[in-house]
Amino acid sequence: MSRPGTATPALALVLLAVTVAGVGAQGAALEDPDYYGQEIWSQEPYYTRPEPEPETFSPPLPAGPGEEWEPRLQEPRAPKRATKPKKAPKRGKSAPEPPPPDKNSNKKVMRTKSSEKAANDDHSVRVAPEDVRESCPPLGLETLKITDFQLHASTVKRYGLGAHRGRLNIQAGINENDFYDGAWCAGRNDLQQWIEVDARRLTRFTGVITQGRNSLWLSDWVTSYKVMVSNDSHTWVTVKNGSGDMIFEGNSEKEIPVLNELPVPMVARYIRINPRSWFDNGSICMRMEILGCPLPDPNNYYHRRNEMTTTDDLDFKHHNYKEMRQLMKVVNEMCPNITRIYNIGKSHQGLKLYAVEISDHPGEHEVGEPEFHYIAGAHGNEVLGRELLLLLVQFLCQEYLARNARIVHLVEETRIHILPSLNPDGYEKAYEGGSELGGWSLGRWTHDGIDINNNFPDLNTLLWEAEDQQNGPRKVPNHYIAIPEWFLSENATVAAETRAVIAWMEKIPFVLGGNLQGGELVVAYPYDLVRSPWKTQEHTPTPDDHVFRWLAYSYASTHRLMTDARRRVCHTEEFQKEEGTVNGASWHTVAGSLNDFSYLHTNCFELSIYVGCDKYPHESQLPEEWENNRESLIVFMEQVHRGIKGLVRDSHGKGIPNAIISVEGVNHDIRTANDGDYWRLLNPGEYAVTAKAEGFTASTKNCMVGYDMGATRCDFTLSKTNMARIREIMEKFGKQPVSLPARRLKLRGRKRRQRG
């Protein structure tokens, strides 16, 4: 009898037959357009390290002559807390369940000498050695790598609660009981119910993460379950604890994820969860994620149709606060001539809010050069945006050193500011939970419980109330609306992080900005607040709606998935009708958003960019997410050079600060910076542009905006008014302008005294 690690050539064909048979079990799967898109992708193959021999009680499937039973494995670099929380998670209960009535059912899973014969059977399942403990990543239920076609269930309550909704952290719609509900729910509450995942290739399963149903009104979750695996979806092997079936402890409420690691990794194609108990007053409902490492596919049978790789040599990992600072320092040392690290303030817990400036003259504003910013991490648990910006900082430095013409031009013609973590306190909470165990909201708010994204002053209402009170032509300001005094008081409920951002935006004349968020794939543009107070959703455009829609589309259209009409919706919203973009108020109304504040209080056009369905993806997903977003991040920055720009100067050539730039037909103005330079984002077309300033005569020009990238130069020279000249002359000689009525009264008084 040969060793477990060797077999004859004939037996090698048996292994191939088993694999092909498993594929055939799902008949039409190969015909699905997304069939080849299911391979769990990472920058490097998972498997390059040799495995030890299996133990005698778990015989392997046969392999070819001279080959080990298990291919060489290479583990991905796993984050420190990607799949395990700092505190020990709840583990499966070890109490075995009594054997079922069927006498033959135990024979399929008994680990006895008789199982040696089963090693050559097509229905056998390999059990990995106990001493091999891999940190396998999620298969991708939450990230949608696992398609709806790969999820199956015994029964469903209705379509909106089908197996395809049983994904970790999936959110129900505002109106429950529709097509987009918050879990898989079985049609009956009995012990025969199950939900299963077809990994579409042999996979080393190592763990299961579960949640209850996402619902405002109902309490449904599974409190215990079995785990079974199969190679053909017909014959199932139950995970054992000694001689009995292992019962894993499930959830005690509906939102906090619970991880159960398998006592021994199981190698199979299918994995099934069989609920054994559930909340007394609820139903069998669950959301889940499966941890597993796909085994190598030497015949390239499961080759991904659009397989993606990255050639960028970047640090693809999750960075805590200390690691983020260290990474910034490394980039600064690599590119000292174009980078500068500074902070805009501190968090509630005293952590500095670090930003990286990238420019050919860091630390100074260059006249005529626009300023751009990216912000991420306003919600501390939306981690993907944070990591994308850290990757972008590395990429810009590397490509500049490599003299990439596009990046060199961008860096030399733009002053770029990147703030990766606006809410570091919240991030540290999410980081403790990890990428799968943090849930949907852990770390979202600041340490003092404030949502930064909605913590800015509501200037929309001030503007609209003033407009409604005007009977005649509009006389209220349409820009640079002042912050209310109550907001500036120390007792106002305003986060320290919010105050820091406001001071930052008032100090630097930003032209364009994007704040990266997570949990969806869409670009949202202002207004974010509905104008009708009795509505929760209403399309509420700004005067620059066409510009905002273009800016949003520039990011969405260059993202790999955002405008793909074939992609599955993340949760409940379908954004394809506007090509991956949405007006914020028509999605859900928000008062005091960063986007609206930026537009009404500064010159900056700000958009919210939702970069992924999974707020906190596993570290192994970062290379792919970088490829999804890299081009979009660059293209969006380049839009800062679209429209018109110029200088507003007096007759002596001195720049005029705070001069107002008005565009005919667009009821929103901007202002010049301290040196008299300005930038006005506009779509292609011909515009009548007026520059005016206090004490100067207004000037109007026709300015043409072309389709080519690069803002059109449109300068203004303003002459002082006669009264302004008189004041200037009098101030020069230390005198004030004469008031004629006061002089007449003075002369009359003098005449009276002379007569008397």
C-alpha positions in Angstrom: 0.0 0.0 0.0 1.5 3.3 -1.0 2.1 6.3 1.3 -0.7 8.8 1.5 1.4 11.3 -0.3 1.8 9.1 -3.5 -0.5 7.4 -5.9 -0.5 5.9 -9.4 -1.2 7.9 -12.5 -4.6 6.2 -12.8 -5.5 7.6 -9.4 -4.5 11.1 -10.5 -7.3 10.8 -13.1 -9.7 10.0 -10.3 -8.9 13.3 -8.7 -9.6 15.1 -11.9 -12.8 13.2 -12.3 -13.9 14.2 -8.8 -13.3 17.8 -9.5 -15.2 17.7 -12.8 -18.0 15.8 -11.2 -18.3 18.5 -8.5 -18.6 21.1 -11.3 -21.3 19.2 -13.0 -23.4 19.1 -9.8 -24.5 22.6 -10.5 -25.4 22.0 -14.1 -25.9 25.4 -15.6 -23.2 27.1 -13.5 -20.7 27.1 -16.3 -23.2 29.0 -18.5 -23.5 31.9 -16.0 -21.7 35.0 -17.4 -20.1 35.5 -14.0 -19.1 31.9 -13.5 -15.4 32.5 -14.1 -15.4 35.6 -11.9 -15.5 33.8 -8.5 -11.9 33.0 -7.8 -10.7 34.6 -4.6 -8.0 37.0 -5.9 -4.9 38.2 -4.2 -1.7 39.8 -5.3 0.1 36.5 -4.8 -1.1 32.9 -5.0 -2.1 31.5 -1.6 -0.3 28.3 -1.8 3.5 27.8 -2.0 4.4 26.3 1.3 4.7 22.5 1.7 2.2 20.8 4.0 2.9 18.1 6.5 1.6 14.5 5.9 -2.0 14.0 6.9 -2.7 11.9 10.0 -4.0 8.4 9.6 -7.6 9.2 10.7 -8.1 11.6 7.8 -7.0 10.0 4.6 -6.5 12.4 1.6 -7.7 12.1 -1.9 -5.2 10.4 -4.2 -2.6 12.5 -6.0 -0.3 11.9 -8.9 3.0 9.9 -8.6 5.7 11.6 -6.6 3.3 14.4 -5.5 2.3 15.4 -2.0 -1.4 15.0 -1.2 -1.7 18.7 -0.5 -0.2 21.3 -2.9 2.4 23.7 -1.7 0.8 26.6 0.1 1.6 30.2 0.5 -0.4 32.1 3.0 -1.5 35.6 2.3 -0.2 38.4 4.5 -3.1 38.7 7.0 -3.9 41.7 9.0 -3.3 41.5 12.7 -7.0 41.6 13.5 -8.6 41.0 10.2 -10.6 37.9 11.3 -10.1 37.8 15.0 -11.0 40.4 17.6 -8.7 41.5 20.3 -10.9 39.6 22.7 -11.5 35.9 22.2 -14.6 35.3 20.0 -17.3 32.9 20.9 -16.3 29.4 20.0 -18.4 26.5 19.1 -19.9 24.4 21.9 -18.3 21.0 22.3 -21.4 19.2 23.3 -22.1 16.5 20.6 -25.6 16.1 19.4 -27.2 12.6 19.6 -27.0 10.6 16.4 -30.0 10.8 14.1 -32.3 7.9 13.6 -30.8 6.9 10.3 -28.3 4.1 11.1 -26.4 4.6 7.9 -25.8 8.3 8.4 -22.9 7.9 10.8 -20.9 5.7 8.4 -20.2 8.6 6.1 -18.3 10.5 8.7 -16.8 7.9 11.0 -13.0 8.2 11.3 -12.1 4.5 11.5 -9.9 2.1 9.6 -12.8 1.5 7.3 -12.5 5.0 6.1 -9.3 4.2 4.3 -11.4 2.7 1.6 -13.5 5.8 1.3 -10.4 7.8 0.3 -10.8 6.6 -3.3 -14.6 7.4 -3.3 -15.8 10.4 -5.2 -17.8 11.6 -2.2 -15.0 11.7 0.3 -13.9 15.0 1.9 -10.3 15.7 2.8 -9.7 16.9 6.3 -6.6 19.1 6.8 -4.1 18.2 9.4 -4.8 19.6 12.9 -1.4 21.2 13.2 -2.0 23.4 10.1 -3.7 26.7 11.3 -4.1 29.1 8.4 -5.5 32.5 8.7 -7.8 32.2 5.6 -9.5 35.3 4.2 -13.3 35.6 3.6 -14.6 33.9 0.5 -16.4 37.2 -0.4 -20.1 37.0 0.5 -19.9 40.6 1.8 -17.7 41.9 -1.0 -20.0 40.2 -3.6 -17.2 38.0 -5.0 -19.5 35.2 -4.2 -22.4 35.7 -6.6 -26.1 35.1 -6.0 -25.8 31.9 -8.1 -23.4 30.4 -5.6 -25.8 30.7 -2.6 -28.5 28.1 -2.1 -30.9 27.3 0.7 -33.4 24.6 1.7 -36.4 27.0 1.8 -36.9 30.7 1.8 -39.7 32.8 3.4 -39.9 34.8 0.2 -37.6 36.1 -2.5 -36.5 39.2 -0.6 -35.3 36.9 2.2 -33.6 34.4 -0.2 -30.2 32.9 0.1 -28.7 35.7 -1.9 -29.5 38.0 1.0 -27.6 36.0 3.6 -24.5 38.0 3.3 -22.6 39.5 6.3 -23.6 43.1 7.0 -26.1 43.3 4.3 -28.6 46.1 5.0 -32.4 46.0 4.6 -34.2 48.8 2.8 -36.2 51.5 4.4 -39.4 49.6 3.6 -38.9 46.1 4.9 -40.7 43.1 3.4 -39.7 44.0 -0.2 -37.1 42.5 -2.6 -34.2 43.9 -0.5 -34.5 42.5 3.0 -31.8 42.0 5.6 -31.0 38.3 5.7 -31.8 34.8 4.5 -34.8 33.5 6.3 -36.0 29.9 6.1 -39.5 29.1 5.0 -40.1 26.9 8.0 -38.6 26.8 11.5 -37.3 23.2 11.8 -34.0 21.3 12.0 -34.0 20.5 8.3 -33.2 24.0 7.1 -29.8 25.0 5.7 -28.0 27.6 3.6 -24.9 26.6 1.6 -22.1 28.2 -0.4 -20.7 26.8 -3.6 -17.0 27.9 -3.7 -16.8 26.5 -7.2 -13.4 25.0 -6.5 -11.8 22.9 -3.7 -11.3 25.2 -0.7 -9.8 24.9 2.7 -12.6 26.1 5.0 -11.5 27.4 8.3 -14.3 29.3 9.9 -17.8 30.8 9.8 -19.0 34.2 10.8 -22.7 34.8 11.5 -25.2 37.6 12.2 -28.9 37.9 12.7 -31.4 39.6 10.5 -31.0 43.4 9.9 -34.4 44.7 10.8 -35.8 47.7 12.7 -38.9 45.8 13.8 -38.1 42.1 14.0 -35.7 40.0 16.2 -34.5 37.0 14.2 -31.2 35.2 14.7 -29.7 31.7 14.9 -28.3 30.7 18.3 -26.6 27.4 17.3 -25.8 25.5 14.1 -23.9 22.6 12.5 -21.4 22.9 9.7 -21.2 20.4 6.9 -19.0 20.1 3.8 -19.3 18.3 0.5 -17.5 17.7 -2.8 -20.6 17.1 -4.8 -23.5 18.8 -2.9 -25.1 15.4 -2.4 -23.0 13.6 0.2 -22.2 15.7 3.3 -19.7 15.4 6.1 -20.6 17.1 9.4 -17.8 18.8 11.3 -17.1 16.6 14.4 -16.0 17.2 17.9 -14.7 13.8 18.9 -17.3 11.2 17.9 -20.3 13.5 17.8 -21.5 16.3 15.5 -20.2 19.7 16.7 -22.7 22.3 17.6 -21.4 25.8 17.2 -22.6 28.7 19.3 -24.4 31.3 17.2 -25.6 34.8 17.9 -27.1 36.3 21.0 -28.4 39.4 19.1 -28.8 40.4 15.5 -26.0 42.8 14.7 -22.7 41.7 16.4 -20.9 39.2 14.2 -19.7 36.0 15.9 -16.8 34.0 14.6 -16.5 30.2 15.0 -13.3 28.6 13.8 -13.5 24.9 12.7 -11.5 22.7 15.0 -9.8 21.2 11.9 -9.8 22.9 8.5 -12.0 21.1 6.0 -11.2 20.7 2.4 -14.2 20.6 0.0 -16.1 22.6 -2.6 -19.4 23.2 -0.8 -20.1 24.3 2.8 -23.5 24.2 4.5 -24.8 25.8 7.7 -27.6 23.9 9.4 -29.3 25.9 12.2 -30.1 23.9 15.3 -31.7 26.6 17.5 -32.8 30.1 17.2 -34.2 33.0 19.2 -37.4 31.9 20.9 -39.6 34.7 19.6 -38.0 34.8 16.1 -37.4 32.8 13.0 -34.4 31.1 11.3 -32.7 34.1 9.8 -29.0 34.7 9.3 -26.3 36.6 7.5 -22.9 35.0 7.2 -19.3 35.0 5.8 -17.2 32.0 5.2 -13.4 31.9 5.8 -11.5 29.8 3.4 -8.4 29.5 1.2 -9.1 28.2 -2.3 -6.8 25.4 -3.3 -4.6 25.7 -6.4 -6.1 25.0 -9.8 -3.2 23.4 -11.8 -5.4 22.8 -14.9 -6.5 26.5 -14.9 -10.1 25.1 -15.0 -11.5 28.0 -12.9 -9.4 30.7 -14.5 -11.0 34.0 -14.1 -12.2 35.6 -17.3 -11.1 39.0 -16.3 -8.4 38.1 -13.9 -6.8 41.1 -12.4 -3.3 41.6 -11.2 -1.5 44.6 -9.9 2.1 45.5 -10.7 2.2 48.4 -8.2 4.7 47.7 -5.4 2.7 49.2 -2.6 2.1 48.4 1.1 -1.2 46.5 0.8 -2.2 46.1 4.5 -4.3 47.8 7.1 -2.4 50.4 9.0 -3.2 51.4 12.6 -2.5 55.0 13.7 1.2 54.3 14.5 1.7 52.5 11.2 0.0 55.2 9.3 2.4 57.8 10.7 5.3 55.6 9.9 4.2 55.1 6.3 3.8 58.9 5.8 7.3 59.3 7.2 8.7 56.7 4.7 7.0 58.4 1.8 8.3 61.8 2.9 11.8 60.4 3.1 11.4 58.9 -0.4 10.1 62.1 -1.9 11.3 65.0 0.3 11.1 67.5 -2.5 7.4 67.0 -3.2 5.9 66.0 0.1 5.1 67.6 3.4 3.5 66.1 6.5 1.4 68.4 8.7 -1.6 68.1 11.0 -4.8 70.1 10.9 -5.7 69.6 14.6 -6.5 66.8 17.1 -9.2 64.3 17.7 -11.3 64.1 20.8 -8.7 61.6 22.2 -5.8 63.9 21.3 -4.6 62.0 18.2 -3.2 64.4 15.6 -5.1 64.6 12.3 -2.2 64.1 9.8 -2.3 65.2 6.2 0.2 64.8 3.4 0.8 67.6 1.0 2.1 66.7 -2.5 3.3 69.5 -4.6 6.5 70.7 -6.4 6.7 73.5 -3.8 5.3 71.9 -0.6 4.3 74.3 2.1 3.4 77.3 0.0 0.5 78.3 -2.2 1.6 79.1 -5.7 -0.3 81.8 -7.5 -2.4 80.3 -10.2 -2.1 76.7 -9.0 -5.3 75.1 -7.7 -5.6 73.3 -4.4 -7.2 69.9 -4.2 -8.0 67.6 -1.3 -9.1 64.0 -0.5 -10.5 63.2 2.9 -11.2 59.7 4.3 -12.3 58.1 7.5 -14.9 60.6 8.7 -16.7 57.4 9.7 -13.9 55.5 11.5 -15.1 52.0 10.4 -15.1 52.9 6.7 -11.6 51.8 6.3 -11.2 51.2 2.6 -11.1 54.9 1.8 -8.3 55.4 4.4 -6.2 52.6 2.8 -6.8 53.8 -0.7 -5.5 57.2 0.2 -2.4 55.8 1.8 -1.8 53.7 -1.3 -2.4 56.9 -3.4 0.3 58.7 -1.5 2.8 55.9 -2.1 1.8 55.7 -5.8 2.2 59.4 -6.5 5.6 59.4 -4.9 6.8 56.3 -6.8 5.5 57.5 -10.1 6.9 60.9 -9.7 10.3 59.4 -9.1 9.8 57.2 -12.1 9.1 60.4 -14.1 5.6 59.2 -15.2 4.7 62.2 -17.4 1.0 62.3 -16.3 1.9 62.2 -12.6 4.7 64.7 -12.9 2.3 67.1 -14.6 -0.3 66.6 -12.0 2.1 67.1 -9.1 3.7 70.2 -10.6 0.5 71.9 -11.6 -1.6 71.1 -8.5 -1.2 71.4 -4.8 -2.7 68.1 -3.4 -3.7 67.5 0.2 -4.5 64.0 1.4 -6.1 63.5 4.9 -6.5 59.7 5.3 -8.0 59.5 8.7 -10.4 62.3 9.9 -11.7 60.1 12.7 -8.7 58.2 14.1 -10.5 57.5 17.4 -13.3 55.7 15.7 -10.9 53.8 13.5 -9.0 52.4 16.5 -12.3 50.9 17.7 -13.0 49.3 14.4 -9.4 48.1 14.1 -9.8 46.2 17.4 -12.8 44.4 16.0 -11.2 43.6 12.7 -12.3 43.5 9.1 -15.1 41.0 9.6 -16.0 41.2 13.3 -16.5 44.9 13.7 -20.1 44.9 12.3 -21.7 47.7 10.4 -21.3 50.5 12.9 -18.5 49.9 15.4 -16.2 52.9 15.2 -18.5 54.9 12.9 -18.8 57.9 15.3 -16.2 60.0 17.1 -15.2 59.1 20.6 -17.9 61.5 21.9 -20.6 59.9 19.7 -20.8 62.5 16.9 -21.2 61.7 13.2 -18.6 64.0 11.6 -20.2 63.7 8.1 -23.4 65.4 9.4 -21.8 67.7 12.0 -21.3 70.8 9.9 -23.5 73.9 10.2 -26.8 73.8 8.2 -26.3 76.7 5.8 -28.9 75.4 3.3 -31.8 76.4 5.5 -30.3 79.9 6.1 -30.0 80.4 2.4 -33.4 79.1 1.5 -35.2 81.0 4.2 -33.6 84.2 3.1 -34.5 83.5 -0.5 -38.2 82.8 0.4 -38.4 86.2 2.3 -37.2 88.2 -0.7 -40.1 89.6 -2.7 -38.0 91.2 -5.4 -34.9 90.1 -7.2 -32.5 88.1 -5.1 -30.4 90.2 -2.8 -29.1 87.5 -0.3 -25.6 86.1 -0.7 -25.4 82.9 -2.7 -21.9 81.9 -1.4 -19.6 82.4 1.6 -22.6 82.2 3.9 -21.5 82.9 7.4 -21.4 80.2 10.1 -24.1 80.9 12.8 -22.8 82.2 16.1 -24.4 79.3 18.1 -22.3 76.9 16.1 -19.1 78.7 17.1 -19.8 78.6 20.8 -17.9 76.2 23.0 -21.1 74.5 24.2 -22.3 73.6 20.7 -22.4 69.9 19.9 -19.5 70.1 17.5 -16.7 67.5 17.2 -13.2 68.6 17.6 -12.5 66.9 14.3 -15.3 69.0 12.6 -13.8 72.3 13.9 -10.4 71.3 12.6 -11.8 70.6 9.1 -13.6 73.9 9.0 -10.5 75.8 10.0 -8.5 73.9 7.4 -11.0 74.7 4.6 -11.1 78.4 5.6 -7.3 78.6 5.5 -6.6 76.9 2.2 -8.5 78.0 -1.0 -9.6 74.5 -2.1 -11.2 74.2 -5.5 -12.2 70.6 -5.5 -12.4 67.8 -3.0 -13.6 64.3 -2.4 -14.5 62.6 0.8 -14.2 58.8 0.6 -16.8 56.7 2.3 -17.8 53.1 2.3 -20.7 50.7 2.3 -21.9 51.5 -1.3 -20.6 52.0 -4.8 -21.7 55.4 -6.0 -20.7 59.1 -6.1 -23.0 61.5 -4.4 -23.1 65.2 -5.1 -24.9 68.1 -3.4 -27.3 69.2 -2.3 -27.6 66.6 0.5 -30.5 68.3 2.2 -34.0 68.4 0.7 -35.5 71.8 0.2 -39.0 70.6 1.1 -39.0 70.1 4.9 -41.7 67.4 4.8 -39.8 65.1 2.4 -37.0 62.6 3.1 -36.1 62.2 -0.6 -36.2 64.9 -3.2 -33.9 65.8 -6.0 -32.4 69.1 -4.8 -29.8 70.4 -7.3 -27.3 73.2 -6.8 -27.0 76.0 -9.3 -23.9 74.1 -10.5 -25.7 70.8 -11.0 -24.3 70.2 -14.4 -20.8 70.6 -13.1 -21.4 68.4 -10.2 -22.9 65.7 -12.3 -19.8 65.8 -14.6 -17.4 65.6 -11.6 -19.3 62.6 -10.2 -19.4 60.8 -13.5 -15.7 61.4 -14.1 -15.0 59.2 -11.0 -17.8 56.7 -11.5 -17.1 56.1 -15.2 -13.5 55.2 -14.7 -14.1 52.9 -11.7 -14.0 49.3 -12.7 -17.4 48.4 -11.3 -19.4 51.5 -10.5 -21.0 51.9 -13.9 -21.2 48.1 -14.7 -24.9 47.5 -15.3 -24.3 43.7 -14.7 -23.1 44.1 -11.1 -25.2 43.3 -8.2 -26.4 46.1 -5.9 -24.6 46.3 -2.6 -27.6 46.4 -0.4 -30.9 47.9 -1.6 -30.1 50.8 -4.0 -29.8 50.7 -7.7 -27.7 53.6 -9.0 -27.4 52.6 -12.7 -30.1 54.9 -13.9 -27.6 57.8 -13.3 -24.5 55.9 -14.2 -23.2 55.3 -10.7 -24.0 58.8 -9.5 -26.7 60.2 -7.3 -27.9 63.6 -6.0 -27.5 63.3 -2.2 -30.9 64.7 -1.3 -32.7 62.3 -3.7 -30.9 59.4 -2.0 -31.5 60.4 1.7 -31.7 63.8 3.2 -28.9 65.0 5.5 -28.6 68.3 7.3 -25.2 69.7 7.9 -23.2 67.6 5.4 -19.6 68.4 4.5 -20.6 68.7 0.8 -23.3 71.3 1.4 -21.2 73.3 3.8 -18.2 73.3 1.5 -20.2 74.6 -1.4 -22.0 77.3 0.6 -19.2 78.5 2.8 -16.1 78.1 0.6 -15.1 78.0 -3.0 -14.7 74.2 -2.9 -16.9 71.8 -4.8 -17.1 68.7 -2.6 -18.4 65.2 -3.4 -18.9 62.0 -1.4 -17.3 59.0 -3.0 -18.5 55.6 -1.8 -15.7 53.3 -2.8 -16.9 49.8 -1.9 -19.8 47.7 -0.7 -17.6 46.4 2.2 -16.7 49.1 4.6 -13.8 47.2 6.0 -12.5 44.7 3.5 -10.1 42.0 4.4 -6.4 42.8 3.8 -6.3 40.3 0.9 -8.8 42.4 -1.0 -6.8 45.7 -0.9 -4.8 45.1 -4.2 -8.0 44.5 -6.1 -9.8 47.4 -4.6 -6.8 49.6 -5.5 -7.1 48.5 -9.1 -10.8 49.2 -9.0 -10.2 52.8 -7.8 -6.7 53.9 -8.9 -7.7 55.4 -12.2 -10.7 57.1 -10.7 -8.7 58.7 -8.0 -6.3 60.2 -10.5 -9.0 61.3 -13.0 -11.0 63.0 -10.3 -7.9 65.0 -9.2 -7.3 66.1 -12.8 -10.8 67.7 -12.9 -9.5 70.5 -10.8 -8.1 71.9 -14.0 -11.4 72.1 -15.8 -13.2 75.5 -16.3 -11.6 79.0 -16.0 -8.9 80.5 -13.9 -7.0 83.8 -13.7 -6.0 86.8 -11.7 -8.0 89.8 -10.6 -5.6 92.8 -10.2 -5.8 96.5 -9.7 -4.3 99.0 -12.2 -0.9 98.7 -10.4 -0.8 94.9 -11.0 -1.5 94.0 -7.4 -3.8 91.1 -6.7 -7.2 91.9 -5.2 -8.3 89.4 -2.5 -12.0 88.5 -2.0 -13.0 89.8 -5.4 -16.3 88.2 -6.4 -16.4 86.1 -9.6 -19.9 85.7 -11.1 -21.0 83.6 -14.1 -24.1 84.7 -15.9 -26.8 82.2 -15.6 -25.3 80.4 -12.6 -26.6 81.7 -9.3 -23.5 80.9 -7.3 -20.3 83.0 -7.0 -16.8 82.3 -5.8 -14.1 84.6 -4.5 -10.4 85.2 -5.2 -7.7 84.0 -2.8 -5.3 86.3 -1.0 -3.1 86.9 -4.1 -6.1 87.7 -6.3 -6.0 84.3 -8.1 -9.2 82.3 -8.7 -10.4 79.0 -10.2 -14.0 78.5 -11.4 -15.1 74.9 -12.3 -17.2 75.0 -15.4 -18.3 72.6 -18.2 -17.3 73.3 -21.8 -19.1 76.4 -23.2 -18.9 80.2 -23.5 -19.7 82.2 -20.4 -20.1 85.9 -19.5 -17.9 86.3 -16.4 -17.9 89.3 -14.1 -15.3 90.3 -11.6 -16.2 92.8 -8.9 -14.7 94.0 -5.7 -15.5 96.7 -3.1 -14.1 100.1 -4.2 -13.6 98.9 -7.8 -15.5 99.2 -11.0 -16.8 95.8 -12.1 -15.5 94.2 -15.3 -17.1 91.6 -17.6 -15.6 89.3 -20.1 -16.6 86.4 -22.4 -14.6 83.3 -21.4 -14.5 80.1 -23.5 -14.1 76.7 -21.9 -13.0 74.0 -24.2 -13.2 70.2 -24.1 -9.4 69.7 -23.7 -8.1 69.3 -20.2 -6.7 72.6 -18.8 -8.5 75.6 -17.4 -9.0 78.7 -19.7 -7.1 81.8 -18.6 -9.4 84.7 -17.9 -7.8 87.6 -16.1 -9.3 90.9 -14.9 -7.9 94.3 -14.2 -10.2 96.5 -12.1 -10.1 100.3 -11.8 -10.9 102.0 -8.6 -14.1 104.1 -8.3 -13.8 107.8 -7.9 -14.8 107.7 -4.2 -12.3 105.0 -3.6 -9.6 107.2 -5.2 -10.6 110.2 -3.0 -10.4 108.0 0.1 -7.0 106.7 -0.9 -5.7 110.2 -1.4 -7.0 111.5 1.9 -5.8 108.5 3.9 -2.4 109.0 2.3 -2.2 112.5 3.8 -3.7 111.6 7.1 -7.1 113.3 6.4 -10.6 112.0 6.0 -12.9 112.8 3.0 -14.9 116.0 3.6 -18.6 115.6 4.3 -20.4 118.4 2.5 -23.5 118.6 4.7 -21.4 118.7 7.8 -19.3 121.5 6.3 -22.4 123.6 5.5 -23.6 123.3 9.1 -20.2 124.3 10.4 -20.1 127.4 8.1 -23.6 128.5 9.2 -22.6 128.3 12.8 -19.5 130.4 12.2 -21.6 133.1 10.5 -24.0 133.3 13.4 -21.2 133.8 15.9 -19.7 136.6 13.7 -23.1 138.4 13.7 -23.5 138.1 17.4 
